[in-house]
Amino acid sequence: MLKHFSLLSKFKLHSLSVVLLLAVMLMLALCHVVYWHQVRIIQHELDNVSHAKANLLREHIENLKRETLFLSKLADTKAVATLSQKSVVEPENQAQLKRHKDALTDVFKHYMHSIPALNQLRYIDNQSGFETIRVDRRQGDLVTIAPAYLQQKSSREYFIETAKLTDGDVYVSPINLNQENSEIALPYLPVIRVSTLVTAKSTKKAAGQIVVNVLAQSLFDHLTIDPVNVDTDIQMYLTNAHGDYLFHPDNSKTFGFNLGHRYTFQDEFTAADGVYRNTNDKQLLHWLNASLVSKTSIYAAQHQHNNLVVVAVANNDKAMSKTALMVFWYWVVIGILMLLFRNIKKDIEFKAQQQHLDTVVTMEQELNAILSHAPSGIMVVNRQGVITLANTQVARIFGYAQMELLGQNLSALLPASFAQMHPHLMHTFFAEPETKYMGGGREVCGLHKTGIEVPLEIGLSVIDYKGELQAICGIVDISLRKQYEQVFERVVDALPNAVLLVDYDGVIELVNKQTEKLFGYSRAELLGHKIDMLMPESFREQHLAWRKSFFAAEDTVDTDRHDIQGLCKDGSVFPLSIGLCALDIHKGKKLLSSIIDLTERERKTKAISKLKDNLDRTSKMAGIGGWELDLITQTLFYSEETYRIYGLPPGSSLTVEQAIKFYTPESQPIIRQTLAEAIETGKKWDVEVRFINAKGKMIWVRVMGTIEYKNGNAVKLAGTMQDISERKYYLEELSRSNAELHNFAYVASHDLKSPLRGIDQLASWLEEDLQGKLSDEDAEHLTLMRGRINRMEKLLDDLLTYSRAGKKADAIHTINIKDAVENVFDLCNTQNTFTLGLNSTVGDIDTTSVPLEQVLRNLINNAIKHHHTGNGTVSVSVTTTGRFYEFTVSDDGPGIPEQYSEKVFTMFTTLKPRDEVEGSGMGLAIVKKIVVAMGGDIRLEVIQGKGACFSFTWPIDIDSDLHVEQ
């Protein structure tokens, strides 16, 4: 009978399935009709919108074309075109051309003021392609561009296309990003250019072009959808002929063709079965979503292919919602019909329950067989603690036979220390049953039949078995795991870092020796206590939130280390670094913390920071900024002082090319060549160039640098930058002053010597004419007068020599010291009454011979001229000291008092009246100036009663330009 009922139930269930299948098929057919009806409604609305927006754009462009033609027909425009065509412009025509340019500029400004959408108006010469007049809108202000900043546009597409037009035609460019000096201007500014030819009155030929730059936003504004007038959610797009986006709800997807990463309509939407799919749709049911599209093209002008495409896009949400509503009501009707079959279903369920009772008996027998073969111990215990069921694994764990366990009290399997409290625990468990899963249950020890304690892990639950509530126990022998845990604890204890294991509540479960040493607590003082005791109170709330978030996270390892503060037992606080790792063990999820003491690192960090601060202060005091260039990433680093020299706020971002553009045009090639040579050869560099900072101030800078190599490749440039404008200014002033002084000395010498010669000539005539008629006193006066004239001429010659000393660039020659000194001495010793004592350890030297011989000549001549007896010895010695030759010129004359040891080197200083010893007092001043200019030094060594001794140094390595610069 049951068999027949079962077949009847299956037949009825099969019939119901067929009915449901037919209902679903009918529903799908209705969905198809409703959905596509709504799609046609949306498509019709899209077509209306796209055509309306296209007409608005077309009308806007036509207005721009009319405005451009109007500007090209203005009288001032024609006048500028006509006058600019003349090859030779007369002065009156030049004035007239300037007047018309100014008038046209004013017209441009008024026009741009009245039409805010105009961003730029230009008049471009049709032959040269150079801008003649240009007015820009910058931050809301109208700016006339100075002639020096007008640009060459002959290579631009809109100029070339406009030049092909005939009179009265207008060219409309594609919409793209505005460019300045052939580079895309920042910030990005979409523009459309409308241009036409301007013909000269005289020649009727195209002389110029009117180019109007219009903000493309004025076109995009027409694409805005008014939600009040449209029921459907419509998105508007504007593309060029190639499908590149010009207007998009997401601005980052527009003008990719200008920026080098194209993003087109075809990239975002793909056509399939009359609808479009959005390629960026990543939703779970994205295959249900579809986009409806309507396109309308706009041609800017005849014979031009730069058409625009207005695209209106709407999704199928409205059609889907209508279809879903239909489905809802459809199934409401189906549900009502389903109620009619309820009674049949109840009959089937009743028969199924009857069959279930028969199955339960069979399943119990099969369950006993399964428990016997389970891999872990399973035992059932009643409220009295009597074992009612035990599988073979339980018998193996405790060493008993399976039948020995049945009917035995559970206390026989427990150690004495635990058996006493077990009845109470059993009572508590049955009073409030709680499922404890394996690994999260109680960990206890069991008693083996041999008397050995066995570590166990027990999971508990309740089961209705044999008509009463009993406890079912899952038992696992964890002896081997305990051994592994002991090994793990020994490994952790031997680690060089402090290690802690805490649970979700922050209770410390494991520490090692380094933890005890770091925090000053013993292991007993730490275990079982919260980790909060090891951190300052200010960090505890933060650590709690941090710990909970880490337990909730899926990642088990935090690769980053976190720097916080720790609290020692003595109350001291120290910095530490902590790394975290989550461990899933049998006791649940635990947090393993690895701790490093940062006290020493922090001390070093502070020392480095202090050193850096001192270096920054020193850099600011010296006015020297530092910089680095990573050649791999092309990343520039500047110090604060370098930013100050650039006139930029600290932290400003600069590329290498932007940094070089701060140098003047003539300095930029120097910098580029210097960097290129440094990278190629590895040489250091030191250059002084002109520089224009961000504030527009021109300064001189000194740039020094070195290069760093890694594996034979240049990886980094580093150097300094110093503002040397003040030094350059003073050097130029000094050079100018020296030049003026030199010219003055020359003019003074020349102009003063001429009248002196005239006076000397008159005195000579008087002597000749009055010879024999003058008294002895008058003749002596004339002689004294002529002597004073000669002395004055000598003084003027010495002044001129002094002004030129050290300035003339002399050639470097190889000379023999002995020959040079003897030649100078012979020239000075005209009476042959003096002898020369020469002691030289130096032979041939490479030096500037003329200034050296002039110094020796002055010193030897002074020794002879100022000798008190008229005969004696002049001694000259030459030795080498470090980087210098040391010359000593001494005599056996009366010597020079010590109080004059410095004064003798000043101009016009003589120790005897000039009537006794003829001289201008300029000789030693000239000597000192030459020696100092060459980089040496001179001094007078006073030796009482042993004559005068002059010592001077002369550099061994002569820079031929050194004394000229000084």
JOVEN-V8678 format. One record per residue. N is the residue number from 1. RES is the residue in one letter. PHI is phi in radians with two decimals (NA if undefined). Layout:
# JOVEN-V8678
<<N RES PHI> <N RES PHI>>
This chain:
# JOVEN-V8678
<<1 M NA> <2 L -1.06> <3 K -1.12> <4 H -1.15> <5 F -1.16> <6 S -1.11> <7 L -1.15> <8 L -1.12> <9 S -1.10> <10 K -1.10> <11 F -1.15> <12 K -1.15> <13 L -1.09> <14 H -1.11> <15 S -1.12> <16 L -1.13> <17 S -1.11> <18 V -1.13> <19 V -1.08> <20 L -1.08> <21 L -1.07> <22 L -1.12> <23 A -1.10> <24 V -1.14> <25 M -1.10> <26 L -1.11> <27 M -1.07> <28 L -1.10> <29 A -1.12> <30 L -1.11> <31 C -1.04> <32 H -1.06> <33 V -1.13> <34 V -1.13> <35 Y -1.07> <36 W -1.26> <37 H -1.13> <38 Q -1.18> <39 V -1.07> <40 R -1.12> <41 I -1.10> <42 I -1.11> <43 Q -1.09> <44 H -1.08> <45 E -1.15> <46 L -1.10> <47 D -1.06> <48 N -1.09> <49 V -1.15> <50 S -1.13> <51 H -1.18> <52 A -1.13> <53 K -1.18> <54 A -1.12> <55 N -1.11> <56 L -1.09> <57 L -1.13> <58 R -1.08> <59 E -1.15> <60 H -1.10> <61 I -1.15> <62 E -1.09> <63 N -1.06> <64 L -1.09> <65 K -1.12> <66 R -1.14> <67 E -1.10> <68 T -1.15> <69 L -1.09> <70 F -1.07> <71 L -1.12> <72 S -1.24> <73 K -1.65> <74 L -1.09> <75 A -1.10> <76 D -1.14> <77 T -1.13> <78 K -1.12> <79 A -1.12> <80 V -1.06> <81 A -1.10> <82 T -1.19> <83 L -1.20> <84 S -1.25> <85 Q -1.39> <86 K -1.27> <87 S -1.25> <88 V -2.11> <89 V -1.81> <90 E -1.17> <91 P -0.97> <92 E -1.18> <93 N -1.20> <94 Q -1.08> <95 A -1.12> <96 Q -1.15> <97 L -1.11> <98 K -1.11> <99 R -1.12> <100 H -1.22> <101 K -1.09> <102 D -1.10> <103 A -1.14> <104 L -1.17> <105 T -1.06> <106 D -1.12> <107 V -1.09> <108 F -1.00> <109 K -1.15> <110 H -1.09> <111 Y -1.14> <112 M -1.21> <113 H -1.17> <114 S -1.41> <115 I -2.13> <116 P -1.06> <117 A -1.28> <118 L -1.36> <119 N -1.75> <120 Q -2.82> <121 L -2.18> <122 R -2.45> <123 Y -1.99> <124 I -2.05> <125 D -1.17> <126 N -1.29> <127 Q -1.48> <128 S -1.51> <129 G 1.33> <130 F -1.70> <131 E -1.14> <132 T -1.78> <133 I -2.33> <134 R -2.63> <135 V -2.16> <136 D -1.95> <137 R -1.78> <138 R -2.19> <139 Q 0.92> <140 G 1.56> <141 D -1.81> <142 L -1.62> <143 V -2.16> <144 T -1.50> <145 I -1.39> <146 A -1.13> <147 P -0.96> <148 A -1.15> <149 Y -1.90> <150 L -1.25> <151 Q -2.07> <152 Q -1.52> <153 K -2.14> <154 S -1.16> <155 S -1.61> <156 R -1.36> <157 E -1.05> <158 Y -1.15> <159 F -1.19> <160 I -1.11> <161 E -1.18> <162 T -1.15> <163 A -1.09> <164 K -1.45> <165 L -1.26> <166 T -1.77> <167 D -1.04> <168 G 1.70> <169 D -1.49> <170 V -2.26> <171 Y -1.82> <172 V -2.05> <173 S -1.40> <174 P -1.11> <175 I -1.42> <176 N -2.63> <177 L -1.37> <178 N -1.12> <179 Q -2.15> <180 E -2.26> <181 N 0.95> <182 S 1.16> <183 E -2.20> <184 I -1.13> <185 A -1.35> <186 L -1.92> <187 P -1.24> <188 Y -1.05> <189 L -2.37> <190 P -1.20> <191 V -2.38> <192 I -2.21> <193 R -1.90> <194 V -2.07> <195 S -2.47> <196 T -2.66> <197 L -1.48> <198 V -2.06> <199 T -1.69> <200 A -1.31> <201 K -1.13> <202 S -1.31> <203 T -1.74> <204 K 1.03> <205 K -1.85> <206 A -1.18> <207 A -1.89> <208 G -2.72> <209 Q -2.36> <210 I -1.71> <211 V -2.11> <212 V -1.93> <213 N -1.64> <214 V -1.99> <215 L -1.10> <216 A -1.12> <217 Q -1.07> <218 S -1.13> <219 L -1.33> <220 F -1.13> <221 D -1.07> <222 H -1.24> <223 L -1.53> <224 T -1.18> <225 I -1.71> <226 D -1.51> <227 P -1.13> <228 V -1.21> <229 N -1.62> <230 V -2.21> <231 D -1.41> <232 T -1.53> <233 D -1.34> <234 I -1.92> <235 Q -1.81> <236 M -1.78> <237 Y -2.34> <238 L -2.35> <239 T -2.20> <240 N -1.56> <241 A -1.11> <242 H -1.64> <243 G 1.57> <244 D -1.21> <245 Y -1.25> <246 L -1.87> <247 F -2.35> <248 H -2.67> <249 P -0.96> <250 D -1.84> <251 N -1.06> <252 S -1.17> <253 K -1.70> <254 T -1.72> <255 F 0.94> <256 G -1.11> <257 F -1.18> <258 N -1.38> <259 L -1.72> <260 G 1.58> <261 H -2.47> <262 R -1.12> <263 Y -2.47> <264 T -1.95> <265 F -1.08> <266 Q -1.20> <267 D -1.24> <268 E -1.67> <269 F -2.20> <270 T -2.08> <271 A -1.49> <272 A -2.74> <273 D 0.98> <274 G 1.49> <275 V -2.21> <276 Y -2.05> <277 R -1.99> <278 N -1.41> <279 T -1.20> <280 N -1.63> <281 D -1.36> <282 K -1.94> <283 Q -1.18> <284 L -1.06> <285 L -1.87> <286 H -1.10> <287 W -1.19> <288 L -1.43> <289 N -1.44> <290 A -2.50> <291 S -2.04> <292 L -1.79> <293 V -2.26> <294 S -2.29> <295 K -2.04> <296 T -2.36> <297 S -1.61> <298 I -2.16> <299 Y -1.78> <300 A -1.08> <301 A -2.81> <302 Q -1.15> <303 H 1.10> <304 Q -2.06> <305 H -1.87> <306 N -1.46> <307 N -1.33> <308 L -1.86> <309 V -2.18> <310 V -1.53> <311 V -2.10> <312 A -1.92> <313 V -2.22> <314 A -2.39> <315 N -1.50> <316 N -1.67> <317 D -1.05> <318 K -1.12> <319 A -1.15> <320 M -1.13> <321 S -1.15> <322 K -1.07> <323 T -1.15> <324 A -1.09> <325 L -1.08> <326 M -1.10> <327 V -1.08> <328 F -1.01> <329 W -1.18> <330 Y -1.07> <331 W -1.33> <332 V -1.06> <333 V -1.14> <334 I -1.08> <335 G -1.05> <336 I -1.07> <337 L -1.14> <338 M -1.15> <339 L -1.08> <340 L -1.15> <341 F -1.68> <342 R -1.12> <343 N -1.09> <344 I -1.07> <345 K -1.12> <346 K -1.12> <347 D -1.07> <348 I -1.13> <349 E -1.14> <350 F -1.09> <351 K -1.14> <352 A -1.17> <353 Q -1.11> <354 Q -1.05> <355 Q -1.25> <356 H -1.10> <357 L -1.06> <358 D -1.19> <359 T -1.30> <360 V -1.04> <361 V -1.05> <362 T -1.13> <363 M -1.15> <364 E -1.10> <365 Q -1.12> <366 E -1.18> <367 L -1.13> <368 N -1.05> <369 A -1.16> <370 I -1.17> <371 L -1.08> <372 S -1.15> <373 H -1.86> <374 A -1.17> <375 P -1.29> <376 S -2.05> <377 G -1.28> <378 I -2.26> <379 M -2.44> <380 V -2.01> <381 V -2.25> <382 N -1.49> <383 R -1.11> <384 Q -1.45> <385 G 1.49> <386 V -1.53> <387 I -1.36> <388 T -1.85> <389 L -2.70> <390 A -2.63> <391 N -1.58> <392 T -1.16> <393 Q -1.16> <394 V -1.11> <395 A -1.05> <396 R -1.17> <397 I -1.09> <398 F -1.71> <399 G 1.43> <400 Y -1.84> <401 A -1.39> <402 Q -1.03> <403 M -1.25> <404 E -1.16> <405 L -1.40> <406 L -1.10> <407 G 1.52> <408 Q -1.50> <409 N -1.31> <410 L -1.10> <411 S -1.09> <412 A -1.18> <413 L -1.75> <414 L -2.05> <415 P -1.11> <416 A -1.02> <417 S -1.15> <418 F -1.87> <419 A -1.15> <420 Q -1.17> <421 M -1.54> <422 H -1.11> <423 P -0.99> <424 H -1.15> <425 L -1.14> <426 M -1.11> <427 H -1.07> <428 T -1.12> <429 F -1.15> <430 F -1.24> <431 A -1.20> <432 E -2.34> <433 P -1.04> <434 E -2.46> <435 T -1.30> <436 K -2.11> <437 Y -1.35> <438 M -1.05> <439 G 1.67> <440 G -2.03> <441 G -1.56> <442 R -1.37> <443 E -1.81> <444 V -2.31> <445 C -2.02> <446 G -1.81> <447 L -1.89> <448 H -1.26> <449 K -0.99> <450 T -1.42> <451 G 1.66> <452 I -1.47> <453 E -1.38> <454 V -2.04> <455 P -1.17> <456 L -2.24> <457 E -2.12> <458 I -2.10> <459 G -1.95> <460 L -2.14> <461 S -2.77> <462 V -2.02> <463 I -2.54> <464 D -1.49> <465 Y -2.24> <466 K 0.98> <467 G 1.45> <468 E -2.47> <469 L -1.40> <470 Q -2.26> <471 A -1.66> <472 I -1.85> <473 C -2.01> <474 G -1.75> <475 I -2.12> <476 V -2.28> <477 D -1.38> <478 I -1.93> <479 S -1.03> <480 L -1.18> <481 R -1.14> <482 K -1.07> <483 Q -1.12> <484 Y -1.12> <485 E -1.12> <486 Q -1.11> <487 V -1.09> <488 F -1.06> <489 E -1.14> <490 R -1.18> <491 V -1.12> <492 V -1.07> <493 D -1.14> <494 A -1.55> <495 L -1.19> <496 P -1.31> <497 N -1.69> <498 A -1.24> <499 V -2.29> <500 L -2.26> <501 L -2.09> <502 V -2.20> <503 D -1.66> <504 Y -1.04> <505 D -1.46> <506 G 1.49> <507 V -1.37> <508 I -1.35> <509 E -1.96> <510 L -2.70> <511 V -2.41> <512 N -2.03> <513 K -1.10> <514 Q -1.14> <515 T -1.14> <516 E -1.05> <517 K -1.18> <518 L -1.25> <519 F -1.73> <520 G 1.47> <521 Y -1.70> <522 S -1.45> <523 R -1.08> <524 A -1.15> <525 E -1.32> <526 L -1.72> <527 L -1.09> <528 G 1.50> <529 H -1.80> <530 K -1.36> <531 I -1.19> <532 D -1.02> <533 M -1.15> <534 L -1.78> <535 M -2.47> <536 P -1.04> <537 E -1.05> <538 S -1.15> <539 F -1.73> <540 R -1.24> <541 E -1.11> <542 Q -1.08> <543 H -1.19> <544 L -1.08> <545 A -1.11> <546 W -1.10> <547 R -1.14> <548 K -1.14> <549 S -1.15> <550 F -1.24> <551 F -1.15> <552 A -1.38> <553 A -1.28> <554 E -1.41> <555 D -1.19> <556 T -1.68> <557 V -2.27> <558 D -1.71> <559 T -1.24> <560 D -1.59> <561 R -1.67> <562 H -2.07> <563 D -1.66> <564 I -2.33> <565 Q -2.08> <566 G -1.95> <567 L -2.10> <568 C -1.41> <569 K -1.10> <570 D -1.41> <571 G 1.58> <572 S -1.35> <573 V -1.92> <574 F -2.47> <575 P -1.37> <576 L -2.56> <577 S -2.03> <578 I -2.17> <579 G -2.08> <580 L -2.08> <581 C -2.62> <582 A -1.54> <583 L -2.05> <584 D -1.67> <585 I -2.05> <586 H -1.11> <587 K -1.57> <588 G 1.92> <589 K -1.45> <590 K -2.16> <591 L -2.00> <592 L -1.70> <593 S -1.97> <594 S -1.86> <595 I -2.09> <596 I -2.15> <597 D -1.29> <598 L -1.78> <599 T -1.01> <600 E -1.19> <601 R -1.14> <602 E -1.14> <603 R -1.07> <604 K -1.17> <605 T -1.10> <606 K -1.11> <607 A -1.11> <608 I -1.14> <609 S -1.09> <610 K -1.12> <611 L -1.09> <612 K -1.12> <613 D -1.06> <614 N -1.10> <615 L -1.14> <616 D -1.11> <617 R -1.11> <618 T -1.10> <619 S -1.08> <620 K -1.17> <621 M -1.11> <622 A -1.47> <623 G 1.25> <624 I -1.98> <625 G -1.81> <626 G -1.85> <627 W -2.68> <628 E -2.44> <629 L -2.23> <630 D -1.42> <631 L -1.25> <632 I -1.38> <633 T -1.70> <634 Q 1.02> <635 T -1.71> <636 L -1.79> <637 F -2.11> <638 Y -2.16> <639 S -1.38> <640 E -1.05> <641 E -1.17> <642 T -1.13> <643 Y -1.06> <644 R -1.12> <645 I -1.10> <646 Y -1.24> <647 G 1.33> <648 L -2.00> <649 P -1.18> <650 P -0.98> <651 G 1.60> <652 S -1.08> <653 S -1.60> <654 L -2.34> <655 T -1.53> <656 V -1.07> <657 E -1.14> <658 Q -1.14> <659 A -1.13> <660 I -1.19> <661 K -1.19> <662 F -1.28> <663 Y -1.35> <664 T -1.15> <665 P -0.94> <666 E -1.33> <667 S -1.55> <668 Q -1.03> <669 P -1.06> <670 I -1.11> <671 I -1.11> <672 R -1.07> <673 Q -1.15> <674 T -1.08> <675 L -1.14> <676 A -1.10> <677 E -1.13> <678 A -1.11> <679 I -1.16> <680 E -1.37> <681 T -1.83> <682 G 1.42> <683 K -1.34> <684 K -1.28> <685 W -2.44> <686 D -2.64> <687 V -2.23> <688 E -2.11> <689 V -2.42> <690 R -1.51> <691 F -2.62> <692 I -2.01> <693 N -1.36> <694 A -1.12> <695 K -1.55> <696 G 1.49> <697 K -1.54> <698 M -1.57> <699 I -2.34> <700 W -1.73> <701 V -2.24> <702 R -1.89> <703 V -1.98> <704 M -2.13> <705 G -2.95> <706 T -2.32> <707 I -2.19> <708 E -1.99> <709 Y -1.98> <710 K -2.46> <711 N 0.99> <712 G 1.41> <713 N -2.00> <714 A -1.22> <715 V -2.09> <716 K -2.69> <717 L -1.93> <718 A -2.47> <719 G -3.06> <720 T -2.22> <721 M -2.43> <722 Q -2.33> <723 D -1.39> <724 I -1.97> <725 S -1.05> <726 E -1.13> <727 R -1.12> <728 K -1.05> <729 Y -1.07> <730 Y -1.17> <731 L -1.14> <732 E -1.14> <733 E -1.11> <734 L -1.13> <735 S -1.09> <736 R -1.12> <737 S -1.11> <738 N -1.09> <739 A -1.12> <740 E -1.13> <741 L -1.12> <742 H -1.09> <743 N -1.11> <744 F -1.11> <745 A -1.08> <746 Y -1.16> <747 V -1.12> <748 A -1.07> <749 S -1.09> <750 H -1.19> <751 D -1.23> <752 L -1.42> <753 K -1.25> <754 S -1.09> <755 P -1.14> <756 L -1.12> <757 R -1.12> <758 G -1.11> <759 I -1.14> <760 D -1.09> <761 Q -1.15> <762 L -1.09> <763 A -1.11> <764 S -1.16> <765 W -1.14> <766 L -1.09> <767 E -1.08> <768 E -1.21> <769 D -1.24> <770 L -1.85> <771 Q -1.09> <772 G 1.53> <773 K -1.79> <774 L -1.50> <775 S -1.28> <776 D -1.07> <777 E -1.17> <778 D -1.15> <779 A -1.12> <780 E -1.15> <781 H -1.11> <782 L -1.10> <783 T -1.10> <784 L -1.09> <785 M -1.12> <786 R -1.17> <787 G -1.10> <788 R -1.11> <789 I -1.12> <790 N -1.12> <791 R -1.10> <792 M -1.14> <793 E -1.09> <794 K -1.11> <795 L -1.12> <796 L -1.14> <797 D -1.10> <798 D -1.19> <799 L -1.08> <800 L -1.13> <801 T -1.09> <802 Y -1.12> <803 S -1.19> <804 R -1.61> <805 A -1.10> <806 G 1.38> <807 K -1.84> <808 K -1.44> <809 A -1.33> <810 D -1.68> <811 A -1.26> <812 I -1.60> <813 H -2.22> <814 T -1.63> <815 I -2.21> <816 N -1.70> <817 I -1.02> <818 K -1.08> <819 D -1.15> <820 A -1.12> <821 V -1.15> <822 E -1.15> <823 N -1.13> <824 V -1.13> <825 F -1.08> <826 D -1.09> <827 L -1.18> <828 C -1.46> <829 N -1.53> <830 T -1.24> <831 Q -1.63> <832 N 1.00> <833 T -1.81> <834 F -2.07> <835 T -2.03> <836 L -1.89> <837 G -1.92> <838 L -1.99> <839 N -2.30> <840 S -2.30> <841 T -1.66> <842 V -2.01> <843 G -1.71> <844 D -1.50> <845 I -2.35> <846 D -1.75> <847 T -2.76> <848 T -1.48> <849 S -1.26> <850 V -1.09> <851 P -1.11> <852 L -1.14> <853 E -1.14> <854 Q -1.14> <855 V -1.12> <856 L -1.07> <857 R -1.09> <858 N -1.13> <859 L -1.18> <860 I -1.18> <861 N -1.12> <862 N -1.11> <863 A -1.07> <864 I -1.33> <865 K -1.15> <866 H -1.71> <867 H -1.23> <868 H -1.42> <869 T -1.90> <870 G 1.55> <871 N -2.60> <872 G 3.04> <873 T -2.20> <874 V -1.95> <875 S -1.87> <876 V -2.25> <877 S -2.21> <878 V -2.34> <879 T -2.32> <880 T -1.96> <881 T -2.32> <882 G 1.09> <883 R -1.63> <884 F -2.29> <885 Y -1.57> <886 E -1.97> <887 F -1.78> <888 T -2.24> <889 V -2.08> <890 S -2.29> <891 D -2.45> <892 D -1.94> <893 G -1.46> <894 P -1.25> <895 G 1.42> <896 I -2.21> <897 P -1.02> <898 E -1.09> <899 Q -1.17> <900 Y -1.81> <901 S -1.11> <902 E -1.78> <903 K -1.14> <904 V -1.08> <905 F -1.58> <906 T -1.60> <907 M -1.21> <908 F 1.11> <909 T -1.80> <910 T -2.27> <911 L -1.57> <912 K -2.22> <913 P -1.01> <914 R -1.20> <915 D -1.28> <916 E -1.50> <917 V -2.21> <918 E -1.19> <919 G 3.09> <920 S -1.67> <921 G 1.37> <922 M -1.89> <923 G -1.05> <924 L -1.21> <925 A -1.10> <926 I -1.12> <927 V -1.03> <928 K -1.11> <929 K -1.12> <930 I -1.15> <931 V -1.09> <932 V -1.13> <933 A -1.10> <934 M -1.42> <935 G 1.71> <936 G -1.85> <937 D -2.60> <938 I -2.38> <939 R -2.59> <940 L -1.86> <941 E -1.71> <942 V -1.53> <943 I -2.18> <944 Q -1.02> <945 G 1.35> <946 K -2.20> <947 G 1.45> <948 A -1.79> <949 C -2.35> <950 F -1.84> <951 S -2.15> <952 F -2.47> <953 T -1.84> <954 W -2.37> <955 P -1.09> <956 I -1.29> <957 D -1.66> <958 I -1.70> <959 D -1.58> <960 S -1.09> <961 D -1.77> <962 L -1.10> <963 H -1.26> <964 V -1.21> <965 E -1.15> <966 Q -1.19>>
